[in-house]
Amino acid sequence: MENFILVIDIILALLLIVLVLLQKSEGGALGLGVSQDSFVSSRSASNFLTKATAVIATLFIITSISLTIMSKQKISSTSVLEIVEEEKDSSEPEIPKSD
């Protein structure tokens, strides 16, 4: 189940990247001097891309959160430091190793 959601999450991430790159720039930060009216995309296509981006982004966030919840169940609650301290507790003293 976790692998299936992970694959869906990766596909949604790629779709989100493509949808963001397909949208026209509204800021004009590049300063190319080209007006927005000369592009082929129409206003209805822009609205569709915006709504599709919002839906894909929402699905991406949901799958990412579900992956986090599923991976949390597999993580043990003990600390790594506790495990190291348990291994070092022995009745015999250790001799330091010289390099």
N, C-alpha and C positions, 0 to 999 in steps of 0.2 A: 504494500500500500504506500509506503514511504517513497519507494522508487518511482511509482506512478505519479505521485504528486510532485516529486522533484522534476520529472520530465515535463509535466504540465507547466511548472514554474519557469523552467528554462525557455520553453516555447513562448510563454506569455511575455517574458523579458525581451526576447528577440522581436516579437510583434510590437511591443511597446516602443522599442528603439526605432523600428521602421516607421511606425505611425508618427512619432515625434519628428523624425527627419522629413517625412512627407508634407508636414504642415508648412504653410508659408510663414515667413518671418513678418511679424507686425512691428517690430521695433526699428528696423532699418539701421541697426548698429554697424553694419558693414560699410555703409556709405557708398554703395555702388552707383548711386544716381539713377537707378531704374525704378520706375513707378510700380506700385503694386497692381495697377490695372493691366499691365502688359503681360502678366502671367496667365497661363492657361486655366488655372483652377478657378472655379466659380465659388460664389458664397455658399451654395448648398453643399458643395463638396467639402468646404471648410467646416461647416457645421457638423457634417457626418464624421469627419476626421476627429473633431474635438470630442464628440460624444463617444466615438469608438475608443479614443485614447482614455477617456474617463472610465469606461467599462473595463478595458483591459488592465488599467492601473489598479482598479478596485479588485479585480480577480487576482492580480499578481500579489497584492498586499494580503489578501485572504489566504492564498496558498503559502506565502512565506510565513505567515503567523501560524498556520496549521503545521508546517514543517518544524517550526520552533517548538510548538507544544508536543509534537510526537517525539522529537529528539530529547526533550526534557525528561520524558518518562524513562529513557534508557540511561541517563546520567545518574551515577551513584551519589549519595548525599555525603559520603565521607571525603575528607580533604586529603590531598596528596601528602601534606605534611604529617598527618596522623598515621598514614601508612608507613612513611619513612621512620617515624619515631618508634613504631611497633617493631619494625625490622631491626633497629639498632639496639633495642632493649634486650640484652642477653646477660647471662650471669657471669660470663668471663670477660675480663677487660680486653680491649683490642690493642694490638701493637701497631703504632703508626707505620705506614709503609714509606720507605725512603726511595726516592726516584733516582 
